[in-house]
Amino acid sequence: MNGDWLLRGRDGRLTVYLPSGEAVLCRAERGPGGPWEDAPRTVGGTQKLHPGAAVGQGADRYAHLAAWRPTVPGESGLVHTTHFRPLLAPLDWVPIGHPDKKGDRTGPPAVAVDGPGRGYVFVRNAGGGVSLRNQKVKGGWGGWLDLGGQEIEERLAPVAAESGRVELYACAPGAILHWHQEGDGKKPVRAAEVEAAVRPGTLRALATSAEHTTVFFTDDSGDVCAWRPGEKPVPLLAAAGPGPVSAVRCVIEGHDCTVLAQRSASGRVAFAAYPTEQESAGAWWTESGPQLPSDALVAVALDEHEELVAASLSPSTGTLLLTRRKDEPGLALEAWREI
């Protein structure tokens, strides 16, 4: 999944979204804190999908998902659905077209949700730039918008700022590009870029204050770095492993902290925390849990008590593990358990 596949619904229940062959599955807590549903459910009906779905969540805690579906031989189109509450069935997939009108897949979609709850689906187009289709202020969907850019890497990192306006980060050769909205519902405009040698597939964006969003990435030297537009990228710590980090803000002992999680080179999940937007304070990894398969994914979120919860998923085995923060000082975690 592209995006935060571990989410808390507006009723406090956690949901995980899982890739499964030609479908996306969801599985939710029966009540806040568990237990979980015995088996996952299919999202969006019987529509067959290509791998690589995306998920995003708004301030209303509704989940929006987008994916490619096969249409005619050699061609595909994008579809979208909304999941309002964890124990309700998501809506059926709705076709939203192709950024180039027709053709095959051009890159994995990415999803953000603005303050009023409208979905934004970003995808690289056939020309190597970025295209966007979003829900309109008065309902329905607007047309496809070309946001520009050249030689954009496939994986995009959208984020909703605390203002509710949507921003987008993307990589081009030797640079990170940034788009933002200048008003509610407005077309995002290219705002800034910075020179950076980014490992493909490692961008992860997070709203970190009322004024800023921060994008995390791994550079060619192997460091996890943080960048906020208008500043210079800051190396934070050496990457624990090869994939992207998952990130969330939470309060730890009264301090606003950013927590990063990543599957480490040893196969375990590594966590690091530091005061939000204070990268100069430094951070270091602490490993947790059992060794995981090489394809394991890691996600972090906040539970119904605003405490850290983390999950790992191995698509090859289907094993889903979960841990929560203990009621102890620091970032102490419970034993990982399979759900």
C-alpha atoms as a printed R data frame, in Angstrom:
    type eleno elety resid chain resno       x       y       z
1   ATOM     1    CA   MET     A     1   0.000   0.000   0.000
2   ATOM     2    CA   ASN     A     2   1.168   3.512  -0.790
3   ATOM     3    CA   GLY     A     3   0.388   5.642   2.267
4   ATOM     4    CA   ASP     A     4  -0.660   4.975   5.861
5   ATOM     5    CA   TRP     A     5  -2.228   1.502   5.787
6   ATOM     6    CA   LEU     A     6  -2.780   1.457   9.587
7   ATOM     7    CA   LEU     A     7  -5.486   4.002  10.457
8   ATOM     8    CA   ARG     A     8  -7.697   4.941  13.393
9   ATOM     9    CA   GLY     A     9 -11.333   5.566  12.529
10  ATOM    10    CA   ARG     A    10 -13.499   8.283  14.031
11  ATOM    11    CA   ASP     A    11 -14.975   5.701  16.431
12  ATOM    12    CA   GLY     A    12 -11.506   4.907  17.842
13  ATOM    13    CA   ARG     A    13 -11.162   1.514  16.154
14  ATOM    14    CA   LEU     A    14  -8.019   0.684  14.206
15  ATOM    15    CA   THR     A    15  -8.164  -0.611  10.636
16  ATOM    16    CA   VAL     A    16  -5.469  -2.165   8.488
17  ATOM    17    CA   TYR     A    17  -5.599  -2.203   4.685
18  ATOM    18    CA   LEU     A    18  -3.926  -5.195   3.107
19  ATOM    19    CA   PRO     A    19  -2.913  -5.993  -0.480
20  ATOM    20    CA   SER     A    20  -4.169  -9.361  -1.666
21  ATOM    21    CA   GLY     A    21  -3.712 -10.422  -5.279
22  ATOM    22    CA   GLU     A    22  -6.367  -8.640  -7.346
23  ATOM    23    CA   ALA     A    23  -8.049  -6.991  -4.338
24  ATOM    24    CA   VAL     A    24  -7.522  -4.787  -1.303
25  ATOM    25    CA   LEU     A    25  -8.646  -6.169   2.056
26  ATOM    26    CA   CYS     A    26  -9.483  -4.404   5.304
27  ATOM    27    CA   ARG     A    27  -9.592  -5.710   8.845
28  ATOM    28    CA   ALA     A    28 -10.728  -3.740  11.893
29  ATOM    29    CA   GLU     A    29 -10.923  -3.882  15.661
30  ATOM    30    CA   ARG     A    30 -14.349  -4.887  16.939
31  ATOM    31    CA   GLY     A    31 -13.940  -2.212  19.589
32  ATOM    32    CA   PRO     A    32 -11.239   0.291  20.538
33  ATOM    33    CA   GLY     A    33  -8.278  -1.680  21.840
34  ATOM    34    CA   GLY     A    34  -9.482  -4.941  20.271
35  ATOM    35    CA   PRO     A    35 -10.239  -7.747  19.747
36  ATOM    36    CA   TRP     A    36  -9.970  -7.802  15.944
37  ATOM    37    CA   GLU     A    37 -12.261  -9.211  13.306
38  ATOM    38    CA   ASP     A    38 -11.453 -12.861  12.664
39  ATOM    39    CA   ALA     A    39 -10.948 -12.416   8.915
40  ATOM    40    CA   PRO     A    40 -10.347  -9.489   6.555
41  ATOM    41    CA   ARG     A    41 -13.036  -8.169   4.213
42  ATOM    42    CA   THR     A    42 -12.732  -7.170   0.554
43  ATOM    43    CA   VAL     A    43 -12.753  -3.419  -0.137
44  ATOM    44    CA   GLY     A    44 -15.044  -2.009  -2.805
45  ATOM    45    CA   GLY     A    45 -16.852  -5.076  -4.088
46  ATOM    46    CA   THR     A    46 -15.747  -7.581  -6.714
47  ATOM    47    CA   GLN     A    47 -13.766  -5.219  -8.970
48  ATOM    48    CA   LYS     A    48 -10.404  -6.753  -9.950
49  ATOM    49    CA   LEU     A    49  -7.441  -4.482  -9.226
50  ATOM    50    CA   HIS     A    50  -3.794  -4.207 -10.133
51  ATOM    51    CA   PRO     A    51  -1.312  -4.283  -7.220
52  ATOM    52    CA   GLY     A    52  -0.166  -1.007  -5.696
53  ATOM    53    CA   ALA     A    53  -3.271   0.619  -4.189
54  ATOM    54    CA   ALA     A    54  -2.983   3.836  -2.171
55  ATOM    55    CA   VAL     A    55  -4.729   5.023   0.966
56  ATOM    56    CA   GLY     A    56  -5.062   8.368   2.717
57  ATOM    57    CA   GLN     A    57  -7.116   9.772   5.593
58  ATOM    58    CA   GLY     A    58  -8.661  13.145   6.352
59  ATOM    59    CA   ALA     A    59  -9.279  15.034   9.564
60  ATOM    60    CA   ASP     A    60 -12.768  13.468   9.601
61  ATOM    61    CA   ARG     A    61 -10.954  10.091   9.797
62  ATOM    62    CA   TYR     A    62 -12.623   8.765   6.664
63  ATOM    63    CA   ALA     A    63 -10.240   6.662   4.561
64  ATOM    64    CA   HIS     A    64  -9.899   7.257   0.814
65  ATOM    65    CA   LEU     A    65  -8.380   4.592  -1.416
66  ATOM    66    CA   ALA     A    66  -7.322   4.590  -5.071
67  ATOM    67    CA   ALA     A    67  -6.061   1.824  -7.329
68  ATOM    68    CA   TRP     A    68  -5.572   0.876 -10.960
69  ATOM    69    CA   ARG     A    69  -7.995  -1.613 -12.499
70  ATOM    70    CA   PRO     A    70  -7.672  -3.449 -15.839
71  ATOM    71    CA   THR     A    71 -10.111  -2.122 -18.467
72  ATOM    72    CA   VAL     A    72  -9.457  -3.438 -21.991
73  ATOM    73    CA   PRO     A    73  -6.364  -5.499 -22.939
74  ATOM    74    CA   GLY     A    74  -3.239  -3.401 -22.441
75  ATOM    75    CA   GLU     A    75  -5.065  -0.526 -20.762
76  ATOM    76    CA   SER     A    76  -6.051   0.436 -17.216
77  ATOM    77    CA   GLY     A    77  -8.037   3.079 -15.370
78  ATOM    78    CA   LEU     A    78  -8.034   4.447 -11.848
79  ATOM    79    CA   VAL     A    79 -10.787   3.827  -9.298
80  ATOM    80    CA   HIS     A    80 -11.571   5.405  -5.928
81  ATOM    81    CA   THR     A    81 -13.529   4.425  -2.826
82  ATOM    82    CA   THR     A    82 -14.277   5.890   0.591
83  ATOM    83    CA   HIS     A    83 -14.404   3.956   3.860
84  ATOM    84    CA   PHE     A    84 -16.371   5.916   6.450
85  ATOM    85    CA   ARG     A    85 -16.105   3.686   9.520
86  ATOM    86    CA   PRO     A    86 -13.963   0.622  10.283
87  ATOM    87    CA   LEU     A    87 -16.842  -1.839  10.766
88  ATOM    88    CA   LEU     A    88 -18.890  -0.528   7.837
89  ATOM    89    CA   ALA     A    89 -18.313  -1.785   4.305
90  ATOM    90    CA   PRO     A    90 -16.361   0.644   2.102
91  ATOM    91    CA   LEU     A    91 -18.235   2.097  -0.862
92  ATOM    92    CA   ASP     A    92 -17.942   0.359  -4.220
93  ATOM    93    CA   TRP     A    93 -15.027   1.397  -6.422
94  ATOM    94    CA   VAL     A    94 -15.881   4.358  -8.677
95  ATOM    95    CA   PRO     A    95 -13.960   4.853 -11.964
96  ATOM    96    CA   ILE     A    96 -12.103   8.179 -12.156
97  ATOM    97    CA   GLY     A    97 -10.339   7.654 -15.478
98  ATOM    98    CA   HIS     A    98  -6.771   7.928 -16.720
99  ATOM    99    CA   PRO     A    99  -4.459  10.983 -16.558
100 ATOM   100    CA   ASP     A   100  -3.720  10.578 -20.286
101 ATOM   101    CA   LYS     A   101  -7.345   9.698 -21.188
102 ATOM   102    CA   LYS     A   102  -6.318   6.133 -21.995
103 ATOM   103    CA   GLY     A   103  -3.352   3.797 -21.785
104 ATOM   104    CA   ASP     A   104  -1.758   1.437 -19.297
105 ATOM   105    CA   ARG     A   105  -0.613   2.182 -15.760
106 ATOM   106    CA   THR     A   106   1.768   5.146 -15.486
107 ATOM   107    CA   GLY     A   107   2.808   4.769 -11.856
108 ATOM   108    CA   PRO     A   108   1.313   3.927  -8.467
109 ATOM   109    CA   PRO     A   109  -1.373   6.358  -7.273
110 ATOM   110    CA   ALA     A   110  -1.057   8.387  -4.079
111 ATOM   111    CA   VAL     A   111  -3.911   9.831  -2.021
112 ATOM   112    CA   ALA     A   112  -4.373  12.831   0.263
113 ATOM   113    CA   VAL     A   113  -7.539  14.264   1.845
114 ATOM   114    CA   ASP     A   114  -8.012  17.996   2.426
115 ATOM   115    CA   GLY     A   115  -9.545  19.706   5.456
116 ATOM   116    CA   PRO     A   116 -13.184  19.507   4.265
117 ATOM   117    CA   GLY     A   117 -12.714  15.804   3.462
118 ATOM   118    CA   ARG     A   118 -12.228  15.837  -0.311
119 ATOM   119    CA   GLY     A   119 -10.038  13.156  -1.851
120 ATOM   120    CA   TYR     A   120  -7.019  14.004  -4.050
121 ATOM   121    CA   VAL     A   121  -5.560  11.291  -6.283
122 ATOM   122    CA   PHE     A   122  -2.052  11.960  -7.614
123 ATOM   123    CA   VAL     A   123  -0.245   9.845 -10.196
124 ATOM   124    CA   ARG     A   124   2.683  10.180 -12.559
125 ATOM   125    CA   ASN     A   125   1.510  10.604 -16.154
126 ATOM   126    CA   ALA     A   126   2.941   9.213 -19.404
127 ATOM   127    CA   GLY     A   127   4.931  12.418 -19.975
128 ATOM   128    CA   GLY     A   128   6.845  11.972 -16.714
129 ATOM   129    CA   GLY     A   129   5.030  14.771 -14.869
130 ATOM   130    CA   VAL     A   130   2.367  14.680 -12.165
131 ATOM   131    CA   SER     A   131  -1.388  14.596 -12.732
132 ATOM   132    CA   LEU     A   132  -4.149  15.137 -10.176
133 ATOM   133    CA   ARG     A   133  -7.861  14.514 -10.006
134 ATOM   134    CA   ASN     A   134  -9.747  15.643  -6.918
135 ATOM   135    CA   GLN     A   135 -13.263  15.855  -5.569
136 ATOM   136    CA   LYS     A   136 -14.901  19.240  -6.114
137 ATOM   137    CA   VAL     A   137 -16.074  21.716  -3.492
138 ATOM   138    CA   LYS     A   138 -19.734  21.138  -4.439
139 ATOM   139    CA   GLY     A   139 -19.454  17.383  -4.941
140 ATOM   140    CA   GLY     A   140 -18.404  15.080  -7.730
141 ATOM   141    CA   TRP     A   141 -15.000  15.024  -9.376
142 ATOM   142    CA   GLY     A   142 -13.153  17.712 -11.277
143 ATOM   143    CA   GLY     A   143 -11.211  16.979 -14.441
144 ATOM   144    CA   TRP     A   144  -7.628  15.774 -14.569
145 ATOM   145    CA   LEU     A   145  -5.072  18.512 -13.861
146 ATOM   146    CA   ASP     A   146  -1.481  18.496 -15.126
147 ATOM   147    CA   LEU     A   147   0.796  19.798 -12.344
148 ATOM   148    CA   GLY     A   148   3.934  19.702 -14.485
149 ATOM   149    CA   GLY     A   149   7.320  18.261 -13.663
150 ATOM   150    CA   GLN     A   150   9.696  16.079 -15.655
151 ATOM   151    CA   GLU     A   151  11.242  12.655 -15.051
152 ATOM   152    CA   ILE     A   152   9.248  12.349 -11.836
153 ATOM   153    CA   GLU     A   153   9.887   9.167  -9.889
154 ATOM   154    CA   GLU     A   154   6.848   6.895  -9.677
155 ATOM   155    CA   ARG     A   155   6.227   7.055  -5.914
156 ATOM   156    CA   LEU     A   156   4.703  10.349  -4.787
157 ATOM   157    CA   ALA     A   157   4.274  11.663  -1.227
158 ATOM   158    CA   PRO     A   158   1.181  13.844  -0.702
159 ATOM   159    CA   VAL     A   159   0.184  15.232   2.692
160 ATOM   160    CA   ALA     A   160  -2.512  17.463   4.156
161 ATOM   161    CA   ALA     A   161  -1.089  20.331   6.212
162 ATOM   162    CA   GLU     A   162  -2.673  21.300   9.533
163 ATOM   163    CA   SER     A   163  -4.463  24.060   7.588
164 ATOM   164    CA   GLY     A   164  -6.225  21.329   5.609
165 ATOM   165    CA   ARG     A   165  -4.528  22.336   2.357
166 ATOM   166    CA   VAL     A   166  -2.905  19.587   0.340
167 ATOM   167    CA   GLU     A   167   0.796  19.495  -0.502
168 ATOM   168    CA   LEU     A   168   2.812  17.118  -2.658
169 ATOM   169    CA   TYR     A   169   6.435  16.030  -2.629
170 ATOM   170    CA   ALA     A   170   8.027  14.170  -5.535
171 ATOM   171    CA   CYS     A   171  11.503  13.214  -6.684
172 ATOM   172    CA   ALA     A   172  13.168  14.109  -9.978
173 ATOM   173    CA   PRO     A   173  16.813  13.357 -10.810
174 ATOM   174    CA   GLY     A   174  18.918  15.085  -8.132
175 ATOM   175    CA   ALA     A   175  16.027  17.002  -6.572
176 ATOM   176    CA   ILE     A   176  12.879  16.954  -4.444
177 ATOM   177    CA   LEU     A   177   9.969  19.008  -5.814
178 ATOM   178    CA   HIS     A   178   7.171  20.542  -3.749
179 ATOM   179    CA   TRP     A   179   3.650  21.677  -4.674
180 ATOM   180    CA   HIS     A   180   1.119  23.370  -2.385
181 ATOM   181    CA   GLN     A   181  -2.355  24.873  -2.496
182 ATOM   182    CA   GLU     A   182  -2.684  28.641  -2.184
183 ATOM   183    CA   GLY     A   183  -6.328  28.369  -1.146
184 ATOM   184    CA   ASP     A   184  -9.042  25.882  -0.253
185 ATOM   185    CA   GLY     A   185  -9.780  23.613  -3.218
186 ATOM   186    CA   LYS     A   186  -7.234  25.397  -5.448
187 ATOM   187    CA   LYS     A   187  -4.978  23.618  -7.928
188 ATOM   188    CA   PRO     A   188  -1.624  22.860  -6.222
189 ATOM   189    CA   VAL     A   189   1.194  24.956  -7.655
190 ATOM   190    CA   ARG     A   190   4.895  24.210  -7.883
191 ATOM   191    CA   ALA     A   191   6.368  26.057  -4.912
192 ATOM   192    CA   ALA     A   192   9.918  24.951  -4.206
193 ATOM   193    CA   GLU     A   193  12.573  22.367  -4.875
194 ATOM   194    CA   VAL     A   194  15.859  21.389  -3.330
195 ATOM   195    CA   GLU     A   195  18.911  19.531  -4.547
196 ATOM   196    CA   ALA     A   196  18.986  16.074  -2.993
197 ATOM   197    CA   ALA     A   197  20.207  12.626  -3.978
198 ATOM   198    CA   VAL     A   198  17.231  10.508  -2.895
199 ATOM   199    CA   ARG     A   199  17.013   6.741  -2.828
200 ATOM   200    CA   PRO     A   200  13.965   5.785  -4.911
201 ATOM   201    CA   GLY     A   201  10.796   5.011  -3.010
202 ATOM   202    CA   THR     A   202  11.826   6.555   0.330
203 ATOM   203    CA   LEU     A   203   9.776   9.784   0.491
204 ATOM   204    CA   ARG     A   204   7.402  10.106   3.449
205 ATOM   205    CA   ALA     A   205   5.605  13.387   4.261
206 ATOM   206    CA   LEU     A   206   4.094  14.460   7.583
207 ATOM   207    CA   ALA     A   207   2.378  17.590   8.911
208 ATOM   208    CA   THR     A   208   4.710  18.690  11.710
209 ATOM   209    CA   SER     A   209   3.316  22.085  12.812
210 ATOM   210    CA   ALA     A   210   0.733  24.703  11.918
211 ATOM   211    CA   GLU     A   211   3.276  26.265   9.558
212 ATOM   212    CA   HIS     A   212   5.125  23.308   8.080
213 ATOM   213    CA   THR     A   213   5.041  19.879   6.569
214 ATOM   214    CA   THR     A   214   8.233  17.810   6.600
215 ATOM   215    CA   VAL     A   215   9.342  15.205   4.093
216 ATOM   216    CA   PHE     A   216  11.637  12.387   5.210
217 ATOM   217    CA   PHE     A   217  13.862  10.541   2.759
218 ATOM   218    CA   THR     A   218  16.978   8.402   2.611
219 ATOM   219    CA   ASP     A   219  19.852   9.957   0.682
220 ATOM   220    CA   ASP     A   220  22.510   8.192  -1.367
221 ATOM   221    CA   SER     A   221  24.875   8.101   1.611
222 ATOM   222    CA   GLY     A   222  22.320   6.081   3.605
223 ATOM   223    CA   ASP     A   223  21.137   8.802   5.989
224 ATOM   224    CA   VAL     A   224  17.493   9.491   6.812
225 ATOM   225    CA   CYS     A   225  17.067  13.220   6.159
226 ATOM   226    CA   ALA     A   226  14.308  15.748   6.836
227 ATOM   227    CA   TRP     A   227  13.383  18.696   4.605
228 ATOM   228    CA   ARG     A   228  10.959  21.554   5.083
229 ATOM   229    CA   PRO     A   229  10.515  23.951   2.146
230 ATOM   230    CA   GLY     A   230  12.441  27.157   2.727
231 ATOM   231    CA   GLU     A   231  15.165  25.343   4.660
232 ATOM   232    CA   LYS     A   232  17.983  22.955   3.815
233 ATOM   233    CA   PRO     A   233  17.687  19.163   4.182
234 ATOM   234    CA   VAL     A   234  19.010  17.953   7.537
235 ATOM   235    CA   PRO     A   235  20.565  14.492   8.077
236 ATOM   236    CA   LEU     A   236  18.859  12.939  11.076
237 ATOM   237    CA   LEU     A   237  20.370   9.459  11.523
238 ATOM   238    CA   ALA     A   238  21.636   6.539   9.477
239 ATOM   239    CA   ALA     A   239  18.824   4.527   7.893
240 ATOM   240    CA   ALA     A   240  18.050   1.330   9.772
241 ATOM   241    CA   GLY     A   241  17.159  -0.494   6.564
242 ATOM   242    CA   PRO     A   242  16.497  -0.048   2.857
243 ATOM   243    CA   GLY     A   243  12.820   0.944   2.764
244 ATOM   244    CA   PRO     A   244  10.926   4.139   3.597
245 ATOM   245    CA   VAL     A   245  10.214   5.220   7.153
246 ATOM   246    CA   SER     A   246   6.740   5.410   8.618
247 ATOM   247    CA   ALA     A   247   6.200   8.523  10.740
248 ATOM   248    CA   VAL     A   248   3.707   9.897  13.233
249 ATOM   249    CA   ARG     A   249   3.573  12.701  15.798
250 ATOM   250    CA   CYS     A   250   2.681  11.867  19.385
251 ATOM   251    CA   VAL     A   251   3.165  13.242  22.888
252 ATOM   252    CA   ILE     A   252   5.855  11.446  24.894
253 ATOM   253    CA   GLU     A   253   6.254  12.559  28.510
254 ATOM   254    CA   GLY     A   254   4.628  15.882  27.693
255 ATOM   255    CA   HIS     A   255   6.737  16.614  24.610
256 ATOM   256    CA   ASP     A   256   5.556  16.809  20.990
257 ATOM   257    CA   CYS     A   257   7.685  14.159  19.315
258 ATOM   258    CA   THR     A   258   8.015  12.641  15.864
259 ATOM   259    CA   VAL     A   259   8.361   8.865  15.879
260 ATOM   260    CA   LEU     A   260   9.954   7.077  12.928
261 ATOM   261    CA   ALA     A   261   9.763   3.342  12.290
262 ATOM   262    CA   GLN     A   262  11.561   1.239   9.692
263 ATOM   263    CA   ARG     A   263  12.316  -2.414   9.053
264 ATOM   264    CA   SER     A   264  15.984  -2.697   9.965
265 ATOM   265    CA   ALA     A   265  18.715  -4.544   8.090
266 ATOM   266    CA   SER     A   266  18.583  -7.176  10.853
267 ATOM   267    CA   GLY     A   267  14.921  -7.834  10.039
268 ATOM   268    CA   ARG     A   268  13.409  -6.322  13.198
269 ATOM   269    CA   VAL     A   269  11.438  -3.076  13.492
270 ATOM   270    CA   ALA     A   270  13.535  -0.075  14.508
271 ATOM   271    CA   PHE     A   271  12.049   2.997  16.218
272 ATOM   272    CA   ALA     A   272  13.470   6.473  16.729
273 ATOM   273    CA   ALA     A   273  11.921   9.554  18.349
274 ATOM   274    CA   TYR     A   274  12.936  13.193  18.606
275 ATOM   275    CA   PRO     A   275  11.290  16.555  19.433
276 ATOM   276    CA   THR     A   276   9.213  17.531  16.416
277 ATOM   277    CA   GLU     A   277  11.044  19.837  13.973
278 ATOM   278    CA   GLN     A   278  14.134  19.803  16.217
279 ATOM   279    CA   GLU     A   279  16.338  17.507  14.164
280 ATOM   280    CA   SER     A   280  19.438  19.031  15.789
281 ATOM   281    CA   ALA     A   281  18.444  17.227  19.019
282 ATOM   282    CA   GLY     A   282  19.424  13.958  17.334
283 ATOM   283    CA   ALA     A   283  17.776  10.550  17.264
284 ATOM   284    CA   TRP     A   284  18.831   6.934  17.464
285 ATOM   285    CA   TRP     A   285  17.256   3.598  16.602
286 ATOM   286    CA   THR     A   286  15.986   1.031  19.087
287 ATOM   287    CA   GLU     A   287  14.994  -2.347  17.641
288 ATOM   288    CA   SER     A   288  11.894  -4.234  18.722
289 ATOM   289    CA   GLY     A   289  10.058  -7.466  18.050
290 ATOM   290    CA   PRO     A   290  10.938 -10.597  16.083
291 ATOM   291    CA   GLN     A   291  12.839 -10.848  12.828
292 ATOM   292    CA   LEU     A   292  10.542 -10.245   9.866
293 ATOM   293    CA   PRO     A   293  10.618 -11.427   6.230
294 ATOM   294    CA   SER     A   294  12.401  -9.160   3.755
295 ATOM   295    CA   ASP     A   295   9.094  -7.945   2.275
296 ATOM   296    CA   ALA     A   296   7.660  -6.837   5.639
297 ATOM   297    CA   LEU     A   297   5.977  -3.433   5.774
298 ATOM   298    CA   VAL     A   298   5.877  -1.222   8.869
299 ATOM   299    CA   ALA     A   299   3.280   1.381   9.874
300 ATOM   300    CA   VAL     A   300   2.743   3.591  12.925
301 ATOM   301    CA   ALA     A   301  -0.386   5.409  14.100
302 ATOM   302    CA   LEU     A   302  -2.083   6.658  17.274
303 ATOM   303    CA   ASP     A   303  -4.730   4.611  19.086
304 ATOM   304    CA   GLU     A   304  -7.918   5.806  20.797
305 ATOM   305    CA   HIS     A   305  -5.823   7.156  23.702
306 ATOM   306    CA   GLU     A   306  -3.471   9.066  21.357
307 ATOM   307    CA   GLU     A   307  -0.737   6.554  22.206
308 ATOM   308    CA   LEU     A   308   1.651   5.001  19.698
309 ATOM   309    CA   VAL     A   309   0.608   1.785  17.982
310 ATOM   310    CA   ALA     A   310   2.708  -0.003  15.353
311 ATOM   311    CA   ALA     A   311   2.024  -2.837  12.933
312 ATOM   312    CA   SER     A   312   4.098  -4.983  10.602
313 ATOM   313    CA   LEU     A   313   2.768  -6.937   7.653
314 ATOM   314    CA   SER     A   314   4.469  -9.557   5.523
315 ATOM   315    CA   PRO     A   315   2.585  -9.859   2.196
316 ATOM   316    CA   SER     A   316   4.332 -13.155   1.386
317 ATOM   317    CA   THR     A   317   3.124 -14.869   4.567
318 ATOM   318    CA   GLY     A   318   0.087 -12.747   5.444
319 ATOM   319    CA   THR     A   319   1.406 -12.359   9.003
320 ATOM   320    CA   LEU     A   320   0.178  -9.206  10.727
321 ATOM   321    CA   LEU     A   321   1.815  -8.196  14.034
322 ATOM   322    CA   LEU     A   322   0.850  -5.355  16.365
323 ATOM   323    CA   THR     A   323   2.336  -3.572  19.370
324 ATOM   324    CA   ARG     A   324   1.345  -0.603  21.532
325 ATOM   325    CA   ARG     A   325   3.207   1.766  23.792
326 ATOM   326    CA   LYS     A   326   3.283   0.728  27.444
327 ATOM   327    CA   ASP     A   327   2.242   3.027  30.261
328 ATOM   328    CA   GLU     A   328   5.877   3.611  31.130
329 ATOM   329    CA   PRO     A   329   8.408   6.418  30.611
330 ATOM   330    CA   GLY     A   330   9.989   6.719  27.177
331 ATOM   331    CA   LEU     A   331   9.043   4.665  24.143
332 ATOM   332    CA   ALA     A   332   8.584   1.296  25.846
333 ATOM   333    CA   LEU     A   333   6.442  -1.099  23.796
334 ATOM   334    CA   GLU     A   334   4.369  -4.159  24.609
335 ATOM   335    CA   ALA     A   335   5.326  -7.553  23.208
336 ATOM   336    CA   TRP     A   336   4.391  -7.898  19.539
337 ATOM   337    CA   ARG     A   337   1.388 -10.154  18.965
338 ATOM   338    CA   GLU     A   338  -0.152 -11.660  15.873
339 ATOM   339    CA   ILE     A   339  -3.673 -10.587  15.026
